[in-house]
Amino acid sequence: MPSILKTLNVIFTVIKLTEVFSVTLHRIKALSKNIGEKLRKGFSEVQNLSTVIRLE
């Protein structure tokens, strides 16, 4: 009987770790997407500035 409980405990631990890993991966993806958007926005602002500087 104890070996069955031990096995179940291991299975639930693996499931929990998988959930945590999945959530962490999701957060990393969201963070990198956010950083990418900020970089693109900053780059377009630099391009706009260089256009303004050339016009003057």
C-alpha positions in Angstrom: 0.0 0.0 0.0 2.7 2.6 0.8 4.3 2.1 -2.6 1.1 3.0 -4.3 0.8 6.2 -2.2 4.5 7.0 -3.0 3.8 6.5 -6.7 0.7 8.7 -6.6 2.7 11.4 -4.7 5.4 11.3 -7.4 2.8 11.6 -10.2 1.1 14.6 -8.5 4.5 16.2 -8.0 5.4 15.8 -11.6 2.0 17.2 -12.7 2.5 20.2 -10.3 6.0 20.9 -11.7 4.7 20.7 -15.2 2.0 23.3 -14.4 4.6 25.6 -12.8 7.0 25.2 -15.8 4.1 25.9 -18.2 3.1 29.1 -16.4 6.7 30.2 -16.2 7.2 29.6 -20.0 4.0 31.6 -20.6 5.3 34.5 -18.5 8.6 34.5 -20.3 6.9 34.6 -23.7 4.7 37.5 -22.6 7.7 39.3 -21.2 9.8 38.9 -24.4 6.8 40.0 -26.5 6.5 43.1 -24.4 10.2 43.8 -24.7 10.0 43.3 -28.5 7.1 45.7 -28.8 9.0 48.4 -26.8 12.1 47.9 -28.9 10.1 48.3 -32.1 8.4 51.4 -30.7 11.7 52.9 -29.7 13.2 52.2 -33.1 10.3 53.8 -34.9 10.7 56.9 -32.7 14.4 57.1 -33.6 13.5 56.8 -37.3 10.9 59.6 -36.9 13.5 61.8 -35.1 16.1 61.2 -37.9 13.5 62.2 -40.4 12.7 65.4 -38.5 16.4 66.1 -38.2 16.9 65.7 -42.0 14.0 67.9 -42.8 15.5 70.7 -40.7 
